Amino acid sequence: MIIQLETTRQEILNTVNGIPEHLFNERENEQTWSVGQVLEHLHKTEVEITKAIKYMLTLPEQEPLPDQPLELTLNRSTKIMAPAAITPAIVVNKNDILQALSQSRNQLLQLIDSIPPEQDLTTRGFKHPVFPILSIKQWIEFVGYHEQRHLAQIFEIKQFITNESV
């Protein structure tokens, strides 16, 4: 689970590394996001999920929750409007958002590391905007799927902005 999170995050960082600051906030049109906005959305999402996991850890255990088909997150043909709390600003500073992403990932990993290994992560859950209730285990997995979804978006944006700027 953690390896997948780290692998996807590293792919994102490698992909955005070569994007110069002057293209970081370029958008195809008013309805699309820039690379900077995608990264800010990922950061805000990770912060909110970390808060949700902290909250779930305070809940009483229940029967194990069934797994939801998280792989559906990768289907980008279904557009999903981001809730206000995780909607990005219009302009994002590249260095600031990369630092914020590093901090939010460290906070999530520290929280995961603090959970005793014998604790069943399927016995506590919280509502997801698209899926029914996800267990803590699936919320952690969702972070990776969510980032994979947006990695594909970043590739598309990068191709557009580099073709447009030539």
Secondary structure as GFF3:
##gff-version 3
##sequence-region A 1 166
A	DSSP	alpha_helix	2	17	.	.	.	ID=ss1
A	DSSP	alpha_helix	21	24	.	.	.	ID=ss2
A	DSSP	alpha_helix	35	56	.	.	.	ID=ss3
A	DSSP	three_ten_helix	70	74	.	.	.	ID=ss4
A	DSSP	three_ten_helix	84	86	.	.	.	ID=ss5
A	DSSP	alpha_helix	94	114	.	.	.	ID=ss6
A	DSSP	beta_strand	125	126	.	.	.	ID=ss7
A	DSSP	beta_strand	134	135	.	.	.	ID=ss8
A	DSSP	alpha_helix	136	164	.	.	.	ID=ss9
###
